[in-house]
Amino acid sequence: MTTVLGISAYYHDSAACLVRDGEIVAAAQEERFTRKKHDASFPRHAVAYCLAEGKLRPEELDYVGFYDKPLLKFERLLENYCGVAPRGLRSFLTAMPVWLKEKLFTRDQIRKALGGYEGPVLFAEHHESHAASAFYPSPFPEAAVLTMDGVGEWATSSYGVGRGKDLELVAELHYPHSLGMLYSAFTYYTGFKVNSGEYKVMGLAPYGEPRYADAIFDKLVELKDDGSFKLNMDYFNYVHGLTMTNGAFDRLFGGPPRRPESAVTQREMDVAASVQVVTEEIMLRMARHVHRETGLENLCLAGGVALNCVGNGRLLREGPFKRLWIQPAAGDAGGAVGVALT
C-alpha cells in the first residue's frame, strides 16, 4: 500500500489531497477551514483533514508531493527582473519577502508542518500537476490533455497525451505570453481582483457587445492558427510592475481602469464581452491544433482558464473532440490532486 500526500500552497487556493494506491481518499482547500477566500497559506487544516480521513499519521506517509518547482519559479522571477532592470525594482522588493521567508524553503516548511515525516518530498512541474489532475481522474483510458493558466514555472499553456498510467506533455507556451494573464489583465482593468474576480468578467460579458475584440486582436494578441500567440508587452505591466496594465492599455480602451466598487458602466460590459470572445477563439484554436496533432477523440482540461465554463461550452459545441472532461478544481487547488496522482 502506497500513500501520497499532495500539497499546493503559497500562491492562491492552497489545498491538500491524500491518495492511497492511486485512489483519492480525501481532498480539500484550505479556505474551507479558515474561511479566508483563496487562502494561500500552508494548508495545515486541509492536511489534517486528509490524514484524518485516511486514518494516518504523518510518519506513515510514503511520499509527499508539492505541485510546482519553487526554484524554477524563482529563476524566472530573477531572469525577468534582470531583463527589465532598473524598472521593476518596486515589484521585485514587494515579491522578495515571501520568497525569502517561505517559498525558497518549501521542503523545510513541509517537514516542519508534518512533524514526524521523514520520507521524500517530491516536486512536480506546475503544468504536469494540472495535466495529471485532469487525466487520471477522468473516465478515459486515452485522451489528449490541454492545460491553460496564468503561469507555472515558465509554461502558461501545454498539451500532451495520457494513456493508461502514462502521461506526457509534448509542447508548451511560455511566459509572458499567457491566456490566463491576458484575462487577468482585463479583470484588473474592469475593476475586479486578479486571481479572484475573473468569474465576474465572464459573468459580465453577456451584458456587453464585443466591440473591442478587433482592437485586442490588432494591438494586444498576435494569434496563430494553432492557437499559439504572443502578447504585445507594450500594453502590459505585469512583468515588471505592480499593476497588470499601463497607460497605453488605458488609451486603447478609452480611459483608466474602473475603480473597485464603483459603478459598472457599459464600457466594462463591452470590454468583458470582447476579452471573452478572444479567449474562446484562442481556446478553440488550441483545441483544434491538439486534435490534429494527437488524433484522439477525448480531451481533458485543467488550469485556471479551464474554469471558464462559457469557453468550455464552446469547446463542447464547436470543438473537434467528441468528449470533454474538465477537472472541477481546475485552478491551483487541483494541483494538489495532480501531484498526488503523478
C-alpha positions in Angstrom: 0.0 0.0 0.0 1.4 3.4 -1.1 0.1 6.7 0.4 0.9 10.1 -1.1 0.0 13.5 0.2 -0.2 16.2 -2.4 0.1 19.9 -1.4 -0.4 23.2 -3.2 0.4 26.4 -1.3 1.9 29.9 -1.2 0.3 31.4 -4.3 -3.5 31.2 -4.1 -6.1 28.4 -3.3 -3.9 26.2 -1.1 -5.1 22.6 -0.8 -4.1 19.1 0.1 -5.0 15.7 -1.3 -4.4 12.2 0.0 -4.1 9.3 -2.4 -3.8 5.6 -1.5 -2.8 3.2 -4.2 -3.9 5.5 -6.9 -7.3 6.3 -5.4 -8.2 9.7 -4.0 -9.1 9.2 -0.3 -9.6 12.9 0.5 -9.0 16.4 -0.9 -9.8 19.8 0.4 -9.0 23.5 0.0 -7.6 25.4 3.0 -10.2 28.2 2.5 -13.0 25.8 3.6 -11.5 25.6 7.0 -10.1 29.1 7.6 -12.9 31.0 5.8 -10.3 33.1 4.0 -11.2 33.2 0.3 -8.3 31.9 -1.8 -6.2 31.3 1.3 -2.6 30.8 0.1 -1.1 29.8 3.4 0.3 26.3 4.1 -2.8 24.1 4.1 -2.4 22.7 7.6 -6.2 22.3 8.2 -6.7 20.6 4.8 -3.7 18.3 5.5 -5.1 17.4 9.0 -8.5 16.7 7.4 -7.0 14.4 4.7 -4.8 12.5 7.2 -7.8 12.0 9.5 -9.9 10.7 6.6 -7.2 8.3 5.8 -6.6 7.3 9.4 -2.9 8.1 9.0 -0.2 9.9 11.0 2.4 12.0 9.0 5.1 9.4 9.7 3.0 6.7 8.0 3.0 8.6 4.6 5.2 7.1 1.9 5.6 10.3 -0.2 4.7 14.0 0.0 4.5 15.9 -3.3 4.4 19.6 -4.0 2.5 20.9 -7.0 5.3 23.0 -8.6 9.0 23.7 -8.5 9.7 26.8 -6.5 13.3 27.1 -7.5 12.4 27.2 -11.2 9.8 29.9 -10.5 12.4 31.9 -8.6 14.7 31.6 -11.6 12.0 33.0 -13.8 11.5 35.9 -11.4 15.2 36.7 -11.3 15.5 36.5 -15.1 12.5 38.7 -15.6 13.7 41.4 -13.2 17.2 41.3 -14.5 15.9 41.7 -18.0 13.9 44.9 -17.2 16.2 46.5 -14.6 16.1 49.1 -13.3 12.4 49.0 -14.0 10.6 46.6 -11.7 12.5 47.4 -8.6 9.4 48.1 -6.5 7.8 44.9 -7.8 10.9 42.9 -7.1 11.2 44.3 -3.5 7.5 43.5 -2.9 7.8 39.9 -4.1 11.0 39.0 -2.3 9.9 38.8 1.4 7.6 35.8 0.8 10.2 34.1 -1.3 13.0 34.6 1.3 10.7 33.6 4.2 8.7 30.7 2.7 8.8 29.8 -0.9 12.6 29.1 -1.2 12.3 26.8 1.8 9.2 24.8 0.8 10.8 21.5 1.6 11.7 22.6 5.1 8.2 24.2 5.6 6.6 20.9 4.7 8.8 18.8 7.0 8.1 21.3 9.9 4.4 21.2 9.3 4.4 17.3 9.1 6.2 16.6 12.3 7.5 13.1 12.2 7.5 12.7 8.5 11.0 11.6 7.3 10.2 10.3 3.7 10.9 12.1 0.4 9.4 15.4 -0.6 9.0 15.5 -4.3 8.3 18.4 -6.7 6.4 18.2 -9.9 6.3 20.9 -12.6 3.2 23.1 -12.3 1.6 22.1 -15.6 2.4 18.4 -15.0 0.3 18.7 -11.9 -2.5 20.3 -13.8 -2.4 17.7 -16.5 -2.3 14.8 -14.0 -5.3 16.3 -12.2 -7.2 16.4 -15.5 -6.3 13.0 -17.0 -6.0 10.5 -14.1 -9.4 11.1 -12.5 -11.1 11.2 -15.9 -13.2 8.3 -17.3 -10.9 8.0 -20.3 -8.2 5.3 -20.8 -6.7 7.5 -23.5 -7.1 11.3 -24.0 -5.4 14.5 -25.1 -4.7 16.9 -22.3 -4.8 20.7 -22.5 -3.7 22.9 -19.7 -4.1 26.7 -19.7 -3.5 29.2 -16.9 -1.6 32.3 -15.8 1.9 30.8 -15.4 3.6 27.9 -13.7 7.4 27.9 -13.7 7.7 29.1 -17.3 4.8 27.4 -19.1 1.5 29.2 -19.5 -0.3 26.6 -21.7 0.7 23.0 -22.5 -0.7 19.9 -24.2 0.1 16.2 -24.1 -1.3 12.7 -24.2 -2.4 10.4 -21.5 -2.6 6.6 -22.0 -3.3 4.3 -19.0 -0.7 5.1 -16.4 1.4 7.2 -18.7 1.1 10.9 -19.2 3.4 13.0 -21.4 3.4 16.8 -22.2 4.8 17.4 -25.6 4.5 21.2 -26.2 4.1 24.4 -24.2 3.7 28.1 -24.5 6.0 30.3 -22.2 5.6 33.4 -20.1 4.9 36.2 -20.5 2.6 35.1 -23.3 -0.3 33.8 -21.3 -4.0 33.4 -21.9 -4.6 33.5 -18.1 -2.6 36.7 -17.7 -4.5 38.3 -20.6 -7.8 37.5 -18.9 -6.5 38.7 -15.6 -5.3 42.0 -17.2 -8.9 42.6 -18.2 -10.1 41.5 -14.7 -7.9 44.2 -13.3 -9.0 46.8 -15.9 -12.7 46.2 -15.2 -12.1 46.8 -11.5 -12.1 43.3 -10.1 -9.5 41.4 -8.1 -6.9 39.5 -10.0 -6.9 35.7 -9.4 -10.3 36.1 -7.8 -12.7 38.1 -9.9 -12.2 36.5 -13.3 -15.6 34.8 -13.0 -17.2 38.2 -12.7 -15.7 39.2 -16.0 -17.1 36.1 -17.6 -20.5 36.8 -16.0 -20.4 40.4 -17.1 -19.7 39.5 -20.8 -23.3 38.7 -21.8 -24.4 42.2 -20.9 -22.0 43.8 -23.4 -21.1 43.8 -27.1 -17.6 42.6 -28.2 -16.8 45.9 -29.9 -13.2 45.9 -28.6 -12.4 42.3 -29.9 -10.8 43.6 -33.1 -8.7 46.0 -31.1 -7.5 43.2 -28.9 -6.5 41.1 -31.9 -5.0 44.1 -33.7 -3.0 45.5 -30.8 -2.6 43.0 -28.0 -2.6 39.5 -29.3 -0.7 38.0 -32.3 -2.7 34.8 -32.8 -1.7 31.9 -35.0 -3.8 29.2 -36.5 -2.5 26.6 -34.0 -3.7 28.7 -31.0 -0.2 29.8 -30.0 0.1 33.6 -29.6 2.3 36.4 -28.5 1.2 39.3 -26.3 2.3 42.8 -27.2 4.0 43.7 -23.9 3.9 47.4 -24.7 0.4 47.3 -23.3 1.0 45.3 -20.1 2.8 46.0 -16.9 2.7 42.6 -15.1 6.3 41.6 -15.9 7.9 44.5 -14.1 5.2 46.5 -12.4 2.7 46.3 -9.6 -0.3 46.6 -12.0 -1.5 44.4 -14.8 -1.9 47.1 -17.5 -0.4 50.5 -18.3 -1.3 53.9 -19.9 -1.1 52.5 -23.5 -3.8 49.9 -22.5 -5.9 52.7 -20.9 -5.8 54.8 -24.1 -6.7 51.8 -26.3 -9.9 51.1 -24.2 -11.0 54.7 -23.5 -9.7 55.6 -20.1 -8.2 54.3 -16.8 -9.3 51.1 -15.1 -12.6 51.1 -13.2 -12.1 51.8 -9.5 -13.1 48.8 -7.4 -16.6 49.1 -6.0 -17.5 51.9 -8.4 -20.5 51.6 -10.8 -20.0 49.2 -13.7 -20.6 51.0 -17.0 -21.4 49.8 -20.5 -17.7 50.2 -21.3 -16.8 47.5 -18.7 -19.5 45.2 -20.1 -18.2 45.7 -23.7 -14.6 45.1 -22.6 -15.7 41.9 -20.8 -17.6 40.7 -23.8 -14.6 41.4 -26.0 -12.0 39.5 -24.0 -14.4 36.6 -23.6 -14.8 36.3 -27.3 -11.0 36.5 -27.8 -10.4 33.9 -25.1 -12.9 31.5 -26.6 -11.3 31.9 -30.0 -7.8 31.1 -28.6 -9.2 28.1 -26.7 -10.9 26.7 -29.9 -7.7 27.1 -31.9 -5.6 25.4 -29.3 -8.1 22.5 -29.1 -8.2 22.1 -32.9 -4.4 22.0 -33.0 -4.3 19.4 -30.2 -6.8 17.3 -32.0 -4.9 17.5 -35.3 -1.6 16.6 -33.5 -3.0 13.7 -31.4 -5.9 12.3 -33.5 -7.7 11.5 -30.2 -11.4 11.9 -29.5 -11.2 12.6 -25.8 -9.9 15.9 -24.3 -9.1 16.6 -20.6 -8.8 20.2 -19.4 -7.2 21.9 -16.3 -5.6 25.1 -15.3 -7.3 28.3 -14.3 -8.6 29.1 -17.8 -10.5 25.8 -17.7 -12.7 27.4 -15.1 -14.1 29.5 -17.9 -17.3 27.4 -18.3 -18.6 29.6 -21.2 -15.4 28.8 -23.2 -15.7 25.1 -22.2 -19.2 25.1 -23.6 -18.0 26.4 -26.9 -15.3 23.7 -27.0 -18.0 21.1 -26.5 -20.3 22.5 -29.1 -17.9 23.7 -31.8 -14.6 21.9 -31.0 -13.3 18.8 -32.7 -13.4 16.4 -29.7 -16.3 14.1 -29.1 -15.9 14.0 -25.3 -14.6 16.5 -22.7 -13.6 16.0 -19.1 -12.8 19.1 -17.0 -11.1 18.9 -13.6 -13.6 20.6 -11.3 -10.7 22.0 -9.2 -9.1 23.2 -12.4 -7.1 26.0 -10.7 -4.1 25.8 -8.4 -6.1 23.8 -5.7 -6.3 20.9 -8.2 -2.5 20.9 -8.4 -2.5 19.1 -5.0 -4.6 16.3 -6.6 -2.4 16.2 -9.7 0.9 15.8 -7.9 -0.5 13.2 -5.5 -1.6 11.1 -8.6 1.6 11.6 -10.6 
